[in-house]
Amino acid sequence: MNMMRMIIKKSIKYRTGAVILSLAFLILFIGGCAKKDTAPEPGFELYFVNSAETGLYTVPYTLTGTDVESMVNEVTEALKVPSDKLVYKTVIGNTFDLVSVSIKDNQLVLGFDARYRNTDPLLEVLSRASLVRSYGQIPGIDGISFTVEGEPLTDQAGNPVGIMTPDQFITNAGKEINAYEKVELTLFFASETGDRLVKTTRSVIYNTNISPEKLVVDELIKGPSSEYEGYPVLDPAAKALSVTVNDGTCYVNMDPAYLSSLYPVTDDVLTHSIANSLIELGGINKVQISVDNTEPGMTRDNSSLTGLFERNLDIVE
């Protein structure tokens, strides 16, 4: 009987130990899964501005932080470390200072000092790209926004930049990405009466992944930055579906918002705002405009878009 009791006790002890051991493995497994969810993805890289200030330079980096806050702090400190080979530049603590960092609802807000406003426009775009692409890899960060002296960052036209994500900055193959250039564009917007064109020049910093022709149309869609540039021609909701050039003719395919009548401009102003602006680039003699790949397209007053538009300076003030 005593022997039977000893066997039963040993059996209970063994089963209890097995259960505890199983629970221990389960806890370790769950803990491991939870940690994996917050760990950075392999291939984490830091992005810096290259020494020529024409693009970004990537540096492989291994994060050691295990939560969002610690990883953000770690990336911040890593971005301050200068290059020993002078192949890239650090912007935090050099070009401007990062004075505040906050995380709310998976959104990272970076606050900068007044020097940010005085940053050269091209360097500012590159700096913004480097920071967004660096911090944007951190698990748990869905978007990044900037403030300057507590105020939301605005673009050159005074519009809020808003929340940014890494996919807004296209990556090219190789160590350097996002080559940016500054270009002077000649654009034609509407006169106050809407029946004439106003010629203006605009300095634009653009990603060289975008063709100059597409850039011109996008800038026309953005509209004038001040009354001195004239008045809007295109609906800001419009999109250029494609812009291609072949044998001196530029083919512009717009979405249906092109035909909306938000602004009181004539069709002659509408079509030649695009045609004149594109021809100013050089290498383009004529422009064809279609809507949603439909030929013939129709303008706002139902006139045909099938013709090829040439430069028309007779309607320019």
Number of C-alpha atoms within 10 A of each C-alpha: 6 7 8 9 10 11 12 12 12 12 12 12 12 12 12 12 12 12 12 12 12 12 12 12 12 12 12 12 12 12 12 11 12 11 13 12 14 16 19 21 13 10 9 16 18 20 29 30 28 21 16 10 18 19 26 27 22 19 13 10 14 13 18 11 16 14 16 18 16 13 20 22 13 14 20 17 11 15 20 15 13 16 13 7 7 10 13 21 23 22 24 20 12 12 17 18 15 18 15 13 15 11 15 8 9 13 17 24 18 20 22 22 15 14 13 20 15 10 14 10 15 17 18 17 18 26 26 18 25 27 22 25 24 21 25 21 18 21 16 19 19 17 18 21 19 23 21 18 16 14 11 16 20 15 11 10 11 9 11 14 14 14 15 20 17 19 11 10 17 13 16 12 7 8 13 17 24 22 18 20 14 14 12 11 19 17 26 31 28 28 23 15 11 21 17 24 29 20 20 15 11 14 10 17 16 18 21 13 13 10 12 17 21 17 20 21 24 16 16 21 20 17 22 21 16 9 10 11 19 21 23 26 30 28 18 16 12 17 17 19 14 16 19 12 14 9 9 13 19 23 18 24 21 21 17 16 17 24 20 13 13 13 13 15 23 18 18 16 24 25 19 24 27 26 27 26 22 30 22 16 16 9 14 20 19 20 23 19 27 24 21 17 15 14 12 14 19 16 20 14 9 10 11 14 18 14 13 14 21 18 18 14 12 8 13 18 11
